[in-house]
Amino acid sequence: MRYSKKFLNERYQSLPESINLKRYITDILGSVETADVIKSITKKHNVDHEGILNEISYVMFRATKPSDFTVNLKANLNLSDEKATAI
């Protein structure tokens, strides 16, 4: 994991309350539908489930920029450009 649990918790706590973003993220990351989609992606592309989930979480907690998602997938999961883009 590239970021510590403490750092991610601090990022989570700093999310704006005005749009109830914390609840939204909790609902998304904890949903069966999200788990199924991530499982499907990891199976289809034969990639690490935890790694994909980490990268998604980093974006949602504003630790990384959404525009860096593909670059981070490539670098942190050792993926080709084609596979990272497909994901």
C-alpha positions in Angstrom: 0.0 0.0 0.0 1.5 3.3 -1.2 -0.2 5.4 1.5 -0.5 4.7 5.2 -3.8 3.9 6.8 -3.3 7.1 8.9 -2.8 9.2 5.9 -5.9 7.8 4.1 -7.9 8.2 7.3 -6.9 11.9 7.5 -7.8 12.3 3.8 -11.2 10.7 4.5 -11.8 12.9 7.5 -10.9 16.0 5.4 -13.6 15.3 2.8 -16.3 18.0 2.6 -19.4 17.3 4.7 -21.5 19.6 2.6 -22.1 17.1 -0.2 -22.0 14.1 2.1 -19.0 12.7 0.2 -17.9 10.5 3.1 -21.2 8.6 3.0 -21.1 8.3 -0.8 -17.6 6.8 -0.7 -18.5 4.4 2.1 -21.6 3.3 0.2 -19.7 2.8 -3.1 -16.7 1.0 -1.6 -18.9 -1.2 0.5 -21.4 -2.1 -2.1 -21.9 -5.6 -3.6 -22.2 -4.0 -7.0 -18.8 -2.3 -6.7 -17.2 -5.5 -5.4 -18.6 -7.4 -8.4 -17.4 -4.8 -10.9 -13.9 -4.8 -9.4 -13.8 -8.6 -9.3 -14.9 -8.7 -12.9 -12.2 -6.3 -14.0 -9.5 -8.1 -12.1 -10.5 -11.5 -13.6 -10.9 -10.1 -17.1 -7.4 -8.5 -17.0 -5.7 -11.0 -14.7 -4.6 -8.3 -12.3 -4.3 -7.9 -8.5 -7.6 -7.2 -6.9 -6.1 -5.4 -3.9 -4.0 -3.3 -6.1 -7.0 -2.1 -8.2 -9.0 -1.4 -5.1 -6.2 0.5 -3.6 -5.8 2.7 -6.7 -9.6 3.3 -6.8 -9.5 4.2 -3.1 -6.6 6.6 -3.5 -8.6 8.6 -6.1 -11.8 8.6 -4.0 -9.9 9.8 -0.9 -8.3 12.5 -3.1 -4.8 11.2 -2.4 -4.2 11.0 -6.1 -5.8 12.8 -9.1 -8.3 10.9 -11.2 -6.2 12.0 -14.3 -3.3 9.9 -12.8 -5.3 6.7 -12.3 -4.1 5.0 -15.5 -0.5 6.1 -14.9 -0.6 4.8 -11.3 -2.2 1.5 -12.4 0.7 1.1 -14.9 3.4 2.0 -12.4 2.1 0.4 -9.2 0.7 -2.8 -10.6 3.4 -3.2 -13.3 0.9 -3.1 -16.2 1.4 -2.4 -19.8 0.0 0.9 -21.3 -2.6 -1.2 -23.1 -3.8 -3.1 -20.0 -3.8 0.0 -17.8 -5.8 1.9 -20.4 -8.3 -1.0 -20.9 -8.9 -1.1 -17.1 
